[in-house]
Amino acid sequence: MDQDEPRIETLLRQFQPRAPRALPLAAADSGHVAGGRDQRRTMRVGGWAGVAAAAAAAMFAANLRFTPMAGLAPETAGGPGLTLNDMRGLVDADPATLDRVLMEASKHVLPDVESPDSVLGRLAQP
Amino acid sequence: MSADDSSRAGIERLYEQHGRVLLAYACSFVHSVAEGEDIVHQVFARLLRGDVAITGLPLAYLCRAVRNTALNQRRSWQREAAFEEEARWLEAPAGMEESAIAIERGMSLLPTDQREVVILHVWGGLTFSEIADALSISANTAASRYRYALGKLREVLKPLGEM
Protein backbone atom coordinates (compact mmCIF):
# COMPACT_ATOMS: atom_id res chain seq x y z
CA MET A 1 0.00 0.00 0.00
CA ASP A 2 1.30 3.40 -0.97
CA GLN A 3 2.25 5.36 2.14
CA ASP A 4 0.64 8.45 0.60
CA GLU A 5 -2.78 6.79 0.35
CA PRO A 6 -3.95 7.63 3.87
CA ARG A 7 -2.87 11.24 3.37
CA ILE A 8 -4.76 11.51 0.11
CA GLU A 9 -7.84 9.90 1.67
CA THR A 10 -7.65 12.31 4.59
CA LEU A 11 -7.38 15.23 2.20
CA LEU A 12 -10.32 14.05 0.09
CA ARG A 13 -12.49 13.53 3.15
CA GLN A 14 -12.06 17.16 4.14
CA PHE A 15 -14.39 17.92 1.26
CA GLN A 16 -17.88 16.65 0.82
CA PRO A 17 -20.05 16.45 -2.25
CA ARG A 18 -22.65 19.14 -2.46
CA ALA A 19 -26.20 18.25 -1.57
CA PRO A 20 -28.72 17.85 -4.39
CA ARG A 21 -31.71 20.15 -4.51
CA ALA A 22 -34.79 19.03 -2.61
CA LEU A 23 -36.69 16.07 -3.91
CA PRO A 24 -39.79 17.19 -5.86
CA LEU A 25 -42.23 15.12 -3.81
CA ALA A 26 -45.40 16.50 -5.38
CA ALA A 27 -44.15 15.60 -8.84
CA ALA A 28 -43.25 12.10 -7.67
CA ASP A 29 -46.74 11.65 -6.21
CA SER A 30 -48.41 12.63 -9.44
CA GLY A 31 -46.42 10.07 -11.34
CA HIS A 32 -44.40 12.62 -13.21
CA VAL A 33 -40.91 13.51 -12.22
CA ALA A 34 -39.95 16.91 -13.46
CA GLY A 35 -36.24 17.22 -13.02
CA GLY A 36 -34.48 20.48 -13.81
CA ARG A 37 -34.20 19.55 -17.47
CA ASP A 38 -37.87 18.53 -17.69
CA GLN A 39 -38.95 21.61 -15.78
CA ARG A 40 -37.06 23.83 -18.19
CA ARG A 41 -38.64 22.00 -21.12
CA THR A 42 -42.09 22.42 -19.55
CA MET A 43 -41.44 26.12 -19.02
CA ARG A 44 -40.36 26.51 -22.64
CA VAL A 45 -43.51 24.76 -23.86
CA GLY A 46 -45.61 26.95 -21.56
CA GLY A 47 -43.86 30.04 -22.89
CA TRP A 48 -44.56 29.11 -26.48
CA ALA A 49 -48.17 28.33 -25.62
CA GLY A 50 -48.42 31.82 -24.14
CA VAL A 51 -46.97 33.37 -27.28
CA ALA A 52 -49.41 31.38 -29.42
CA ALA A 53 -52.34 32.50 -27.26
CA ALA A 54 -51.23 36.13 -27.50
CA ALA A 55 -50.91 35.85 -31.27
CA ALA A 56 -54.37 34.31 -31.51
CA ALA A 57 -55.81 37.12 -29.37
CA ALA A 58 -54.13 39.74 -31.56
CA MET A 59 -55.52 38.13 -34.72
CA PHE A 60 -58.97 37.99 -33.15
CA ALA A 61 -58.78 41.67 -32.21
CA ALA A 62 -57.57 42.60 -35.69
CA ASN A 63 -60.43 40.65 -37.22
CA LEU A 64 -62.90 42.49 -35.01
CA ARG A 65 -61.47 45.78 -36.19
CA PHE A 66 -62.24 44.87 -39.82
CA THR A 67 -65.71 43.60 -39.02
CA PRO A 68 -68.38 46.04 -40.27
CA MET A 69 -70.37 47.83 -37.64
CA ALA A 70 -73.61 46.30 -36.50
CA GLY A 71 -76.34 47.05 -38.96
CA LEU A 72 -73.91 47.49 -41.80
CA ALA A 73 -73.93 44.33 -43.85
CA PRO A 74 -70.76 43.39 -45.69
CA GLU A 75 -72.62 43.68 -48.98
CA THR A 76 -73.36 47.33 -48.33
CA ALA A 77 -69.91 48.31 -47.12
CA GLY A 78 -68.68 49.03 -50.60
CA GLY A 79 -71.98 49.64 -52.21
CA PRO A 80 -74.38 47.15 -53.73
CA GLY A 81 -72.75 43.91 -54.83
CA LEU A 82 -69.32 44.69 -53.39
CA THR A 83 -68.14 42.93 -50.25
CA LEU A 84 -65.24 43.75 -47.95
CA ASN A 85 -63.29 40.87 -49.47
CA ASP A 86 -63.81 42.35 -52.91
CA MET A 87 -62.52 45.67 -51.62
CA ARG A 88 -59.44 44.03 -50.12
CA GLY A 89 -58.73 42.54 -53.54
CA LEU A 90 -59.09 45.92 -55.22
CA VAL A 91 -56.45 47.49 -52.94
CA ASP A 92 -53.71 45.96 -55.06
CA ALA A 93 -55.50 45.10 -58.26
CA ASP A 94 -57.34 48.31 -59.08
CA PRO A 95 -56.89 51.19 -56.63
CA ALA A 96 -58.72 53.62 -58.92
CA THR A 97 -61.85 51.48 -58.89
CA LEU A 98 -61.57 51.06 -55.16
CA ASP A 99 -61.39 54.83 -54.74
CA ARG A 100 -64.45 55.30 -56.89
CA VAL A 101 -66.37 52.61 -55.01
CA LEU A 102 -65.46 54.11 -51.66
CA MET A 103 -66.57 57.57 -52.80
CA GLU A 104 -69.90 56.12 -53.87
CA ALA A 105 -70.30 54.12 -50.67
CA SER A 106 -69.45 57.07 -48.47
CA LYS A 107 -72.61 58.81 -49.58
CA HIS A 108 -74.61 56.06 -47.92
CA VAL A 109 -72.57 55.22 -44.85
CA LEU A 110 -70.86 58.45 -43.77
CA PRO A 111 -72.53 61.55 -42.34
CA ASP A 112 -72.98 64.46 -44.73
CA VAL A 113 -70.60 67.09 -43.37
CA GLU A 114 -71.55 69.68 -46.01
CA SER A 115 -75.25 69.90 -45.22
CA PRO A 116 -75.83 72.90 -42.90
CA ASP A 117 -78.57 70.96 -41.11
CA SER A 118 -76.39 67.98 -40.22
CA VAL A 119 -74.95 67.59 -36.72
CA LEU A 120 -71.37 67.72 -38.01
CA GLY A 121 -72.21 70.72 -40.15
CA ARG A 122 -73.52 72.61 -37.14
CA LEU A 123 -70.52 71.60 -35.02
CA ALA A 124 -68.21 72.83 -37.74
CA GLN A 125 -69.70 76.34 -37.68
CA PRO A 126 -67.51 78.94 -35.96
CA MET B 1 -34.42 -3.43 2.57
CA SER B 2 -36.19 -2.88 5.84
CA ALA B 3 -39.88 -2.14 6.05
CA ASP B 4 -38.94 1.29 7.34
CA ASP B 5 -36.87 2.07 4.24
CA SER B 6 -39.81 1.33 1.96
CA SER B 7 -42.01 3.95 3.61
CA ARG B 8 -42.14 7.46 2.28
CA ALA B 9 -40.31 8.76 5.36
CA GLY B 10 -37.74 6.02 4.99
CA ILE B 11 -37.08 6.91 1.38
CA GLU B 12 -36.79 10.59 2.24
CA ARG B 13 -34.34 9.65 4.97
CA LEU B 14 -32.24 7.72 2.45
CA TYR B 15 -32.24 10.78 0.23
CA GLU B 16 -31.02 12.96 3.08
CA GLN B 17 -28.41 10.40 4.03
CA HIS B 18 -27.04 9.46 0.61
CA GLY B 19 -28.11 12.34 -1.65
CA ARG B 20 -24.67 13.92 -1.69
CA VAL B 21 -22.70 10.85 -2.65
CA LEU B 22 -25.34 9.82 -5.17
CA LEU B 23 -25.18 13.24 -6.79
CA ALA B 24 -21.39 13.01 -6.97
CA TYR B 25 -21.75 9.53 -8.41
CA ALA B 26 -24.34 10.62 -10.97
CA CYS B 27 -22.07 13.48 -12.01
CA SER B 28 -19.55 10.81 -13.04
CA PHE B 29 -21.77 9.99 -16.00
CA VAL B 30 -23.20 13.29 -17.13
CA HIS B 31 -22.14 16.79 -18.08
CA SER B 32 -23.46 18.90 -15.29
CA VAL B 33 -24.66 18.93 -11.71
CA ALA B 34 -28.21 19.73 -12.93
CA GLU B 35 -28.26 16.60 -15.05
CA GLY B 36 -26.89 14.62 -12.10
CA GLU B 37 -29.69 15.94 -9.89
CA ASP B 38 -32.28 14.92 -12.49
CA ILE B 39 -30.95 11.38 -12.44
CA VAL B 40 -30.95 11.12 -8.65
CA HIS B 41 -34.50 12.50 -8.57
CA GLN B 42 -35.68 9.97 -11.11
CA VAL B 43 -34.32 7.13 -9.01
CA PHE B 44 -36.04 8.37 -5.85
CA ALA B 45 -39.28 9.19 -7.65
CA ARG B 46 -39.54 5.57 -8.81
CA LEU B 47 -39.03 4.46 -5.20
CA LEU B 48 -41.64 6.90 -3.91
CA ARG B 49 -44.19 5.74 -6.46
CA GLY B 50 -43.50 2.15 -5.49
CA ASP B 51 -42.41 1.19 -9.00
CA VAL B 52 -39.30 -0.48 -7.59
CA ALA B 53 -38.07 -1.66 -4.20
CA ILE B 54 -34.62 -1.61 -2.68
CA THR B 55 -32.92 -4.95 -2.33
CA GLY B 56 -29.80 -5.52 -0.27
CA LEU B 57 -27.61 -2.70 0.99
CA PRO B 58 -29.53 0.54 0.25
CA LEU B 59 -26.54 2.60 -0.92
CA ALA B 60 -25.29 -0.19 -3.16
CA TYR B 61 -28.75 -0.55 -4.65
CA LEU B 62 -29.10 3.21 -5.13
CA CYS B 63 -25.70 3.38 -6.81
CA ARG B 64 -26.71 0.68 -9.26
CA ALA B 65 -29.98 2.49 -9.93
CA VAL B 66 -28.20 5.81 -10.47
CA ARG B 67 -25.68 4.14 -12.76
CA ASN B 68 -28.34 2.43 -14.88
CA THR B 69 -30.49 5.54 -15.06
CA ALA B 70 -27.51 7.69 -16.01
CA LEU B 71 -26.41 5.31 -18.75
CA ASN B 72 -29.93 5.13 -20.16
CA GLN B 73 -30.32 8.88 -19.92
CA ARG B 74 -26.99 9.43 -21.58
CA ARG B 75 -28.08 7.31 -24.51
CA SER B 76 -31.29 9.28 -24.84
CA TRP B 77 -29.45 12.58 -24.63
CA GLN B 78 -27.09 11.25 -27.29
CA ARG B 79 -24.11 12.95 -25.83
CA GLU B 80 -20.70 11.74 -24.92
CA ALA B 81 -20.14 11.53 -21.22
CA ALA B 82 -17.48 13.76 -19.84
CA PHE B 83 -16.89 14.61 -16.24
CA GLU B 84 -16.98 18.36 -16.53
CA GLU B 85 -14.27 20.30 -14.83
CA GLU B 86 -16.74 23.14 -14.53
CA ALA B 87 -19.20 20.98 -12.60
CA ARG B 88 -18.80 22.19 -9.03
CA TRP B 89 -19.92 19.15 -7.15
CA LEU B 90 -17.60 19.45 -4.15
CA GLU B 91 -18.08 21.74 -1.19
CA ALA B 92 -14.80 23.13 0.08
CA PRO B 93 -14.00 24.23 3.62
CA ALA B 94 -13.15 27.91 3.85
CA GLY B 95 -9.79 28.68 2.28
CA MET B 96 -9.59 25.36 0.45
CA GLU B 97 -11.48 26.31 -2.70
CA GLU B 98 -8.37 25.92 -4.85
CA SER B 99 -7.84 22.40 -3.59
CA ALA B 100 -11.48 21.53 -4.26
CA ILE B 101 -11.10 22.67 -7.85
CA ALA B 102 -7.90 20.65 -8.17
CA ILE B 103 -9.65 17.55 -6.83
CA GLU B 104 -12.57 18.05 -9.20
CA ARG B 105 -10.14 18.43 -12.06
CA GLY B 106 -8.19 15.34 -10.96
CA MET B 107 -11.42 13.36 -10.73
CA SER B 108 -12.42 14.52 -14.19
CA LEU B 109 -9.22 13.02 -15.57
CA LEU B 110 -9.86 9.57 -14.11
CA PRO B 111 -11.48 6.81 -16.12
CA THR B 112 -15.11 6.32 -15.08
CA ASP B 113 -14.49 2.92 -13.50
CA GLN B 114 -11.79 4.35 -11.22
CA ARG B 115 -13.71 7.52 -10.45
CA GLU B 116 -16.80 5.67 -9.27
CA VAL B 117 -14.78 3.51 -6.90
CA VAL B 118 -13.20 6.61 -5.33
CA ILE B 119 -16.57 8.28 -4.86
CA LEU B 120 -18.21 5.22 -3.36
CA HIS B 121 -15.28 4.44 -1.04
CA VAL B 122 -14.26 7.93 0.08
CA TRP B 123 -17.60 9.71 0.24
CA GLY B 124 -20.02 6.80 0.21
CA GLY B 125 -18.15 4.94 2.92
CA LEU B 126 -18.58 1.61 1.13
CA THR B 127 -16.03 -1.14 1.64
CA PHE B 128 -14.38 -2.66 -1.41
CA SER B 129 -16.54 -5.71 -0.92
CA GLU B 130 -19.71 -3.59 -0.96
CA ILE B 131 -18.47 -1.69 -4.00
CA ALA B 132 -17.77 -4.99 -5.70
CA ASP B 133 -21.33 -6.03 -5.01
CA ALA B 134 -22.74 -2.74 -6.28
CA LEU B 135 -20.70 -2.73 -9.48
CA SER B 136 -20.65 -6.47 -10.14
CA ILE B 137 -16.86 -6.68 -10.01
CA SER B 138 -14.51 -8.46 -7.63
CA ALA B 139 -13.32 -6.81 -4.43
CA ASN B 140 -9.74 -7.07 -5.66
CA THR B 141 -10.65 -5.22 -8.85
CA ALA B 142 -12.34 -2.50 -6.82
CA ALA B 143 -9.28 -2.15 -4.59
CA SER B 144 -6.83 -1.99 -7.49
CA ARG B 145 -8.93 0.60 -9.33
CA TYR B 146 -8.95 2.65 -6.17
CA ARG B 147 -5.18 2.53 -5.82
CA TYR B 148 -4.61 3.47 -9.43
CA ALA B 149 -6.98 6.38 -8.99
CA LEU B 150 -5.27 7.66 -5.84
CA GLY B 151 -1.92 7.49 -7.60
CA LYS B 152 -3.24 9.72 -10.37
CA LEU B 153 -4.89 12.12 -7.94
CA ARG B 154 -1.63 12.44 -6.05
CA GLU B 155 0.09 13.64 -9.22
CA VAL B 156 -2.60 16.25 -9.79
CA LEU B 157 -2.49 17.50 -6.19
CA LYS B 158 1.29 17.64 -5.89
CA PRO B 159 1.69 21.07 -7.50
CA LEU B 160 -0.63 22.50 -4.87
CA GLY B 161 1.70 21.31 -2.12
CA GLU B 162 -1.12 19.19 -0.72
CA MET B 163 0.92 16.02 -1.10
Contacts between the chains, C-beta under 8 A, distances in Angstrom:
chain1	res1	chain2	res2	distance
A	1	B	147	7.6
A	2	B	147	6.8
A	2	B	150	6.9
A	2	B	151	6.8
A	2	B	154	7.9
A	4	B	150	7.6
A	4	B	154	5.6
A	4	B	163	6.2
A	5	B	147	7.1
A	5	B	150	5.4
A	7	B	163	6.7
A	8	B	150	5.0
A	8	B	153	6.0
A	8	B	154	5.7
A	8	B	157	7.3
A	8	B	163	6.8
A	9	B	122	6.3
A	9	B	150	7.5
A	11	B	99	7.4
A	11	B	103	7.9
A	11	B	157	7.1
A	11	B	162	5.7
A	11	B	163	7.7
A	12	B	103	6.6
A	12	B	118	7.6
A	12	B	122	4.9
A	12	B	123	7.8
A	12	B	153	7.7
A	13	B	122	6.2
A	13	B	123	7.8
A	14	B	93	6.0
A	14	B	96	6.8
A	15	B	90	4.7
A	15	B	91	6.5
A	15	B	92	5.8
A	15	B	93	7.3
A	15	B	96	7.3
A	15	B	99	7.6
A	15	B	100	5.5
A	15	B	103	6.4
A	16	B	20	6.1
A	16	B	90	7.3
A	16	B	91	5.5
A	16	B	123	6.6
A	17	B	20	4.2
A	17	B	21	5.9
A	17	B	23	5.9
A	17	B	24	3.7
A	17	B	89	5.6
A	17	B	90	6.1
A	17	B	91	7.2
A	17	B	119	7.8
A	17	B	123	5.6
A	18	B	20	6.7
A	18	B	23	6.8
A	18	B	33	7.3
A	18	B	88	7.2
A	18	B	89	5.7
A	18	B	90	6.8
A	18	B	91	5.0
A	19	B	19	5.7
A	19	B	20	5.3
A	19	B	23	7.3
A	20	B	19	4.8
A	20	B	20	7.3
A	20	B	22	7.5
A	20	B	23	4.4
A	20	B	36	7.5
A	20	B	37	4.7
A	20	B	40	5.3
A	20	B	41	7.5
A	21	B	37	5.7
A	23	B	12	6.9
A	23	B	15	5.4
A	23	B	41	6.2
A	23	B	44	5.6
A	23	B	45	7.8
A	23	B	48	7.9
A	24	B	41	6.4
A	24	B	45	7.6
A	25	B	12	7.8
A	25	B	48	7.1
A	27	B	45	7.0
A	28	B	44	7.2
A	28	B	45	4.0
A	28	B	48	4.2
A	28	B	49	6.1
A	29	B	48	7.2
A	29	B	49	7.8
A	31	B	49	6.3
A	33	B	41	5.8
A	33	B	42	5.5
A	33	B	45	3.9
A	35	B	37	6.6
A	35	B	38	3.1
A	35	B	39	7.7
A	35	B	41	5.0
A	35	B	42	6.6
A	36	B	34	4.5
A	36	B	35	7.9
A	36	B	37	6.0
A	36	B	38	5.6
A	37	B	34	6.9
A	37	B	35	6.6
A	37	B	38	5.2
A	38	B	38	7.2
